[in-house]
């Protein structure tokens, strides 16, 4: 196994764990702003109870995100020295801006949010909650700005083998960043709303904490009902951008090997980079062209437009995209079903839908991960699209060293994040909210 592949596996593993926590915490912070705002306005204790319960889960999730992020920073220094050399003068300042404008806000107010319920006034506590939510949102923007620059580099000069920013406004306000940022924010809202909906339905199904569950569910379902249709709309815009600026990514996620008009949407296929073709294709005629170009006979460039060395690993992009979209379709069907049952005033008593809803918890995380796999693997073999290859960004370290560090990370992550974090979430949900006095 070569050094590049091992380093990519290690980075993929650590970033996959890391992204779970910020996506969950961004969504939870937004939910807390909503629920605590309702409490501040109405003074009803049930909303205080809901806010305190989900603040406990938010606090641990936020902390886990910081820990997982630190590992990624060290990994960039050890395994990706070429990356820092080539793009450090652009991405470095963006990460510094994140710390100065986002992390300091979060760090300054998180203590009040978690521990200040009985120590400060209601309005001050709510201000702290709003500031933490603002901080997580700003943080997401800077990270998406950095990643969007790697996907669609603009405002730079290439001098002495280094990218130098020639127009910081173009870098920070990249024409693609707002769509991708919105896509990520909506995904975070959906992740949190699914977790809250799942937990609430668990309580209702088991006839526990009924009022708490119903109030939580009304807010979380509203978040889903708004976020999911918006996500479909924003996802479509993002797909148009990918089609225009990263045609090989579009070709990979649609499994198009030869340039064609009216390309079919493949519901299933087995793509092979080795043989440059698909096996066992099942598709809907012309639908891929319609979705990606908004024209029934629109042209999709084929993967054969570039050499095999310049193609992404198609099967990963192809299947990841279908898992993400498949979850989106299921969730659209789910919110329409729930809306109908709520209209008929049957949702809270329908044991079948309540039982099914308990299993929604992981779907948002799976959609986020497969979305990132689609975006990041689809960019390959470029670490800065069309300019710097991933193979030019790795450090000169031994395969043995990377293999040892990867093995240790898998073990430690499995214990800390896989067991202890999940165990805490499970116990917190089983114990339920604090009883109001």
C-alpha positions as CSV (number, residue, x, y, z in Angstrom):
1,X,0.0,0.0,0.0
2,X,1.5,3.3,-1.0
3,X,2.0,6.4,1.0
4,X,-0.5,8.6,-0.8
5,X,-3.4,6.1,-0.4
6,X,-2.6,5.5,3.3
7,X,-2.5,9.3,4.0
8,X,-5.8,9.8,2.2
9,X,-7.4,7.0,4.2
10,X,-6.2,8.5,7.4
11,X,-7.4,11.9,6.5
12,X,-10.7,10.5,5.3
13,X,-11.1,8.7,8.6
14,X,-10.4,11.7,10.8
15,X,-12.4,14.2,8.8
16,X,-15.4,11.8,8.7
17,X,-15.4,11.6,12.5
18,X,-14.8,15.4,12.8
19,X,-17.6,16.5,10.5
20,X,-20.2,14.6,12.6
21,X,-19.7,16.8,15.6
22,X,-19.8,20.3,14.0
23,X,-22.8,19.4,11.8
24,X,-24.7,18.2,14.9
25,X,-23.6,21.1,17.1
26,X,-24.5,23.8,14.5
27,X,-28.0,22.3,14.2
28,X,-28.4,21.9,18.0
29,X,-27.2,25.5,18.6
30,X,-29.9,26.8,16.2
31,X,-32.5,24.6,17.9
32,X,-31.5,25.9,21.3
33,X,-31.8,29.5,20.1
34,X,-35.4,28.8,18.9
35,X,-36.5,26.8,22.0
36,X,-34.9,29.2,24.5
37,X,-36.4,32.2,22.6
38,X,-39.8,30.6,23.0
39,X,-39.1,30.1,26.7
40,X,-38.1,33.7,27.1
41,X,-41.2,34.9,25.4
42,X,-43.8,32.5,27.1
43,X,-42.1,31.7,30.4
44,X,-43.4,28.2,30.2
45,X,-41.3,25.7,32.0
46,X,-41.5,23.0,29.4
47,X,-39.4,24.9,27.0
48,X,-36.8,25.5,29.8
49,X,-36.8,21.7,30.3
50,X,-36.2,21.1,26.6
51,X,-33.4,23.6,26.4
52,X,-31.6,22.3,29.4
53,X,-31.8,18.7,28.1
54,X,-30.4,19.4,24.7
55,X,-27.8,21.7,26.1
56,X,-26.2,18.7,27.8
57,X,-25.9,16.9,24.5
58,X,-24.7,20.0,22.7
59,X,-21.9,20.7,25.2
60,X,-20.4,17.2,24.8
61,X,-20.8,17.3,21.0
62,X,-19.2,20.7,20.8
63,X,-16.2,19.5,22.9
64,X,-15.8,16.4,20.8
65,X,-15.7,18.5,17.7
66,X,-12.8,20.5,19.1
67,X,-10.8,17.4,20.1
68,X,-11.4,15.8,16.6
69,X,-10.4,19.1,14.9
70,X,-7.0,19.3,16.8
71,X,-6.1,15.8,15.4
72,X,-6.7,17.1,11.9
73,X,-4.4,20.0,12.4
74,X,-1.5,17.8,13.5
75,X,-2.2,15.5,10.6
76,X,-1.9,18.3,8.1
77,X,1.6,19.0,9.5
78,X,2.8,15.4,9.5
79,X,1.2,13.8,6.4
80,X,0.5,16.8,4.1
81,X,3.6,19.0,4.2
82,X,3.3,19.7,0.4
83,X,-0.2,21.0,1.0
84,X,0.9,23.5,3.6
85,X,3.8,24.5,1.3
86,X,1.6,25.2,-1.8
87,X,-1.6,26.7,-0.3
88,X,-0.6,27.7,3.3
89,X,-0.5,31.4,2.4
90,X,-4.1,31.3,1.4
91,X,-5.8,28.7,3.6
92,X,-3.7,29.6,6.7
93,X,-5.2,33.1,7.1
94,X,-8.7,31.7,6.5
95,X,-8.2,29.3,9.5
96,X,-6.8,32.2,11.5
97,X,-9.9,34.3,10.7
98,X,-12.1,31.4,11.9
99,X,-10.3,31.4,15.2
100,X,-10.5,35.2,15.6
101,X,-14.1,35.7,14.5
102,X,-15.8,32.4,15.5
103,X,-13.9,30.3,18.0
104,X,-13.3,33.2,20.4
105,X,-17.0,33.9,20.4
106,X,-17.8,30.3,21.1
107,X,-15.2,29.9,23.8
108,X,-16.3,33.2,25.4
109,X,-20.0,32.2,25.8
110,X,-20.1,28.4,25.9
111,X,-19.5,28.4,29.7
112,X,-22.6,30.6,30.3
113,X,-24.7,28.4,28.0
114,X,-23.8,25.2,29.8
115,X,-23.4,26.3,33.4
116,X,-25.1,29.7,33.7
117,X,-28.7,28.7,33.9
118,X,-29.1,29.7,37.6
119,X,-26.1,32.2,37.7
120,X,-27.2,34.8,35.2
121,X,-30.4,36.4,34.1
122,X,-32.6,34.8,31.4
123,X,-31.9,37.5,28.8
124,X,-28.1,37.3,29.3
125,X,-28.2,33.5,29.1
126,X,-30.2,33.7,25.9
127,X,-27.7,36.2,24.5
128,X,-25.0,33.7,25.2
129,X,-26.9,31.0,23.4
130,X,-27.4,33.3,20.4
131,X,-23.6,34.2,20.4
132,X,-22.6,30.5,20.5
133,X,-25.0,29.8,17.6
134,X,-23.5,32.8,15.7
135,X,-20.0,31.5,16.4
136,X,-20.7,28.0,15.1
137,X,-22.3,29.5,12.0
138,X,-19.4,31.8,11.3
139,X,-16.9,29.0,11.8
140,X,-18.8,26.9,9.2
141,X,-18.5,29.8,6.8
142,X,-14.7,30.0,7.1
143,X,-14.3,26.3,6.7
144,X,-16.5,26.2,3.7
145,X,-14.6,29.2,2.2
146,X,-11.4,27.3,2.5
147,X,-12.9,24.1,1.0
148,X,-14.6,26.0,-1.7
149,X,-11.4,27.7,-2.8
150,X,-9.9,24.2,-3.1
151,X,-12.9,23.2,-5.3
152,X,-13.0,26.4,-7.3
153,X,-9.7,28.4,-6.9
154,X,-10.0,32.1,-7.6
155,X,-8.2,35.3,-6.7
156,X,-4.7,33.9,-6.7
157,X,-1.3,34.0,-8.3
158,X,1.1,31.1,-8.5
159,X,4.6,32.4,-7.5
160,X,7.6,30.2,-6.6
161,X,5.5,27.1,-6.4
162,X,3.1,28.7,-4.0
163,X,-0.4,30.1,-4.2
164,X,-0.5,33.8,-3.2
165,X,-3.8,35.6,-2.8
166,X,-4.1,38.5,-5.3
167,X,-7.7,39.3,-4.4
168,X,-8.9,38.4,-0.9
169,X,-12.4,39.5,-1.6
170,X,-12.6,36.9,-4.4
171,X,-11.2,34.2,-2.1
172,X,-13.5,35.0,0.9
173,X,-16.6,35.7,-1.2
174,X,-16.1,33.0,-3.8
175,X,-19.1,32.9,-6.1
176,X,-19.7,29.2,-5.1
177,X,-19.3,29.6,-1.4
178,X,-22.8,30.8,-0.5
179,X,-24.5,27.9,-2.2
180,X,-22.1,25.4,-0.6
181,X,-22.4,27.1,2.8
182,X,-26.2,27.1,2.6
183,X,-26.1,23.4,1.7
184,X,-24.0,22.7,4.7
185,X,-26.1,24.7,7.1
186,X,-29.3,23.1,6.0
187,X,-27.6,19.7,6.3
188,X,-26.7,20.6,9.9
189,X,-30.3,21.7,10.7
190,X,-31.6,18.4,9.3
191,X,-29.0,16.3,11.3
192,X,-30.1,18.0,14.6
193,X,-33.8,17.9,13.7
194,X,-33.7,14.2,12.9
195,X,-32.0,13.5,16.2
196,X,-34.6,15.5,18.1
197,X,-37.5,14.0,16.2
198,X,-36.1,10.4,16.7
199,X,-35.6,11.0,20.5
200,X,-39.1,12.5,20.8
201,X,-40.7,9.6,19.0
202,X,-38.8,7.2,21.2
203,X,-40.4,8.8,24.3
204,X,-43.9,8.9,22.7
205,X,-43.6,5.3,21.6
206,X,-42.6,4.2,25.2
207,X,-45.2,6.6,26.8
208,X,-42.5,8.6,28.6
209,X,-42.1,12.4,29.0
210,X,-45.2,13.0,26.8
211,X,-45.4,16.8,27.0
212,X,-41.7,17.2,26.6
213,X,-41.7,14.9,23.5
214,X,-44.7,16.6,21.9
215,X,-43.2,20.1,22.3
216,X,-39.8,19.0,21.1
217,X,-41.3,17.2,18.1
218,X,-43.4,20.2,17.0
219,X,-40.2,22.4,16.7
220,X,-38.0,19.7,15.2
221,X,-40.6,18.7,12.6
222,X,-41.0,22.3,11.6
223,X,-37.2,22.5,11.1
224,X,-37.4,19.4,8.9
225,X,-40.4,20.6,7.0
226,X,-38.6,23.9,6.1
227,X,-35.0,22.6,5.7
228,X,-35.6,19.5,3.6
229,X,-37.4,21.2,0.6
230,X,-34.9,24.1,0.8
231,X,-32.1,21.5,0.7
232,X,-33.4,20.0,-2.5
233,X,-33.5,23.5,-4.1
234,X,-30.0,24.4,-2.9
235,X,-28.7,21.0,-3.9
236,X,-30.0,21.6,-7.4
237,X,-28.1,24.9,-7.7
238,X,-25.0,23.3,-6.3
239,X,-25.3,20.5,-8.9
240,X,-25.5,23.1,-11.7
241,X,-22.2,24.7,-10.4
242,X,-20.5,21.3,-10.3
243,X,-21.7,20.5,-13.9
244,X,-20.2,23.8,-15.1
245,X,-16.9,23.9,-13.3
246,X,-16.2,20.2,-12.4
247,X,-17.6,18.2,-15.3
248,X,-15.6,15.1,-14.3
249,X,-17.2,15.0,-10.9
250,X,-20.6,15.2,-12.6
251,X,-19.6,12.4,-14.9
252,X,-18.5,10.3,-12.0
253,X,-21.6,10.7,-9.9
254,X,-23.8,10.0,-12.9
255,X,-21.6,7.1,-14.2
256,X,-21.1,8.7,-17.6
257,X,-18.0,7.3,-19.4
258,X,-18.7,8.7,-22.9
259,X,-19.9,12.2,-23.7
260,X,-23.6,12.0,-24.6
261,X,-26.7,14.0,-24.9
262,X,-29.8,12.9,-23.0
263,X,-27.9,10.8,-20.5
264,X,-29.9,8.4,-18.4
265,X,-30.2,8.6,-14.7
266,X,-28.6,5.4,-13.5
267,X,-30.6,3.9,-10.5
268,X,-28.0,1.2,-10.3
269,X,-24.7,0.3,-11.9
270,X,-21.3,-1.2,-11.1
271,X,-18.7,1.3,-12.4
272,X,-15.2,0.2,-13.1
273,X,-12.3,2.6,-13.6
274,X,-10.2,-0.4,-14.7
275,X,-12.5,-1.3,-17.6
276,X,-13.8,2.3,-18.1
277,X,-17.4,1.2,-18.2
278,X,-20.5,0.3,-16.1
279,X,-21.9,-3.1,-15.5
280,X,-25.6,-4.0,-14.8
281,X,-27.0,-0.6,-15.6
282,X,-30.6,0.2,-14.7
283,X,-31.6,3.7,-15.6
284,X,-34.3,6.3,-16.5
285,X,-33.7,7.7,-20.0
286,X,-32.6,11.4,-20.3
287,X,-33.2,12.1,-16.6
288,X,-29.5,12.7,-15.7
289,X,-29.2,15.3,-18.4
290,X,-32.4,17.0,-17.3
291,X,-31.3,17.1,-13.6
292,X,-27.8,18.4,-14.3
293,X,-28.4,20.8,-17.2
294,X,-32.2,21.4,-16.9
295,X,-32.4,20.4,-20.6
296,X,-33.8,17.0,-21.6
297,X,-31.1,16.5,-24.2
298,X,-28.4,18.4,-22.4
299,X,-24.8,17.2,-22.9
300,X,-22.8,15.5,-20.1
301,X,-19.1,15.2,-20.7
302,X,-17.8,11.7,-20.3
303,X,-15.0,10.5,-18.1
304,X,-13.1,9.5,-21.3
305,X,-12.6,13.2,-21.8
306,X,-9.6,12.9,-19.6
307,X,-7.0,10.3,-19.1
308,X,-7.7,7.5,-16.5
309,X,-5.0,9.1,-14.2
310,X,-7.1,12.3,-14.1
311,X,-10.4,10.5,-13.2
312,X,-11.8,10.2,-9.7
313,X,-12.5,6.8,-8.2
314,X,-15.9,6.5,-9.8
315,X,-17.6,3.9,-7.6
316,X,-17.1,5.9,-4.4
317,X,-18.6,9.0,-5.9
318,X,-21.4,7.1,-7.7
319,X,-22.6,5.2,-4.7
320,X,-22.1,8.0,-2.1
321,X,-24.2,10.4,-4.2
322,X,-27.0,7.8,-4.5
323,X,-27.0,7.2,-0.8
324,X,-27.2,10.9,-0.1
325,X,-30.0,11.6,-2.6
326,X,-31.8,8.4,-1.6
327,X,-31.9,9.6,2.0
328,X,-33.2,13.0,0.8
329,X,-36.1,11.3,-1.1
330,X,-37.0,9.2,1.9
331,X,-37.0,12.2,4.1
332,X,-39.3,14.1,1.7
333,X,-41.7,11.2,1.8
334,X,-41.4,11.1,5.6
335,X,-42.3,14.8,6.2
336,X,-45.2,14.5,3.8
337,X,-46.5,11.5,5.6
338,X,-46.1,13.1,9.0
339,X,-47.7,16.3,7.8
340,X,-50.7,14.3,6.7
341,X,-50.9,12.4,10.0
342,X,-50.7,15.6,12.0
343,X,-53.4,17.2,9.9
344,X,-55.6,14.1,10.7
345,X,-54.4,14.4,14.4
346,X,-53.2,10.8,14.3
347,X,-49.4,11.2,14.4
348,X,-49.0,11.1,18.2
349,X,-51.0,7.9,18.5
350,X,-49.8,6.0,15.4
351,X,-47.5,3.4,16.9
352,X,-46.2,2.3,13.5
353,X,-44.9,5.8,12.5
354,X,-43.6,6.4,16.0
355,X,-41.6,3.2,16.0
356,X,-40.2,3.9,12.5
357,X,-39.3,7.5,13.5
358,X,-37.0,6.2,16.2
359,X,-34.5,5.1,13.6
360,X,-34.2,8.5,12.0
361,X,-31.3,9.5,14.3
362,X,-28.4,8.3,12.1
363,X,-29.8,9.2,8.7
364,X,-28.7,12.9,8.8
365,X,-25.1,11.9,9.7
366,X,-25.0,9.3,6.9
367,X,-26.3,11.9,4.4
368,X,-23.6,14.5,5.5
369,X,-20.8,11.9,5.3
370,X,-21.8,10.6,1.8
371,X,-22.3,14.2,0.7
372,X,-18.7,15.0,1.7
373,X,-17.4,11.8,0.1
374,X,-19.1,12.9,-3.2
375,X,-17.6,16.4,-3.0
376,X,-14.1,15.4,-1.9
377,X,-13.5,12.1,-3.8
378,X,-15.1,13.7,-6.8
379,X,-12.4,16.4,-6.8
380,X,-9.6,13.8,-7.1
381,X,-6.9,13.5,-8.2
382,X,-6.7,17.2,-7.5
383,X,-6.2,18.7,-4.1
384,X,-6.7,22.1,-5.6
385,X,-9.0,21.5,-8.5
386,X,-7.1,21.4,-11.9
387,X,-3.9,22.9,-10.4
388,X,-2.2,20.8,-7.7
389,X,-2.5,17.0,-7.6
390,X,-3.0,15.2,-4.3
391,X,0.2,13.2,-4.9
392,X,2.2,16.5,-4.8
393,X,0.8,17.4,-1.4
394,X,2.0,14.5,0.7
395,X,4.9,14.6,3.2
396,X,8.0,12.5,2.8
397,X,7.3,10.1,5.6
398,X,7.4,6.3,5.6
399,X,4.5,4.1,5.0
400,X,5.3,2.4,8.3
401,X,4.8,5.6,10.2
402,X,1.5,6.4,8.6
403,X,0.2,2.8,9.2
404,X,1.1,3.0,12.9
405,X,-0.6,6.4,13.4
406,X,-3.7,5.3,11.4
407,X,-4.0,2.2,13.5
408,X,-3.7,4.2,16.8
409,X,-6.2,6.8,15.6
410,X,-8.7,4.0,14.7
411,X,-8.4,2.5,18.2
412,X,-8.5,5.8,20.1
413,X,-11.4,7.2,18.0
414,X,-13.3,3.9,18.4
415,X,-13.0,4.2,22.2
416,X,-13.4,7.9,22.8
417,X,-15.9,8.8,20.0
418,X,-17.3,5.4,19.1
419,X,-18.0,4.1,22.6
420,X,-17.9,6.9,25.2
421,X,-19.7,9.6,23.2
422,X,-22.4,7.2,22.0
423,X,-22.7,5.7,25.5
424,X,-23.2,9.2,27.0
425,X,-25.9,10.1,24.3
426,X,-27.7,6.9,24.9
427,X,-27.7,7.2,28.7
428,X,-28.8,10.9,28.5
429,X,-31.7,10.0,26.3
430,X,-32.7,7.0,28.4
431,X,-32.6,9.1,31.6
432,X,-34.7,11.8,30.0
433,X,-35.1,15.5,30.9
434,X,-34.9,16.8,34.4
435,X,-38.2,16.9,36.3
436,X,-39.5,20.4,36.8
437,X,-40.2,21.4,40.4
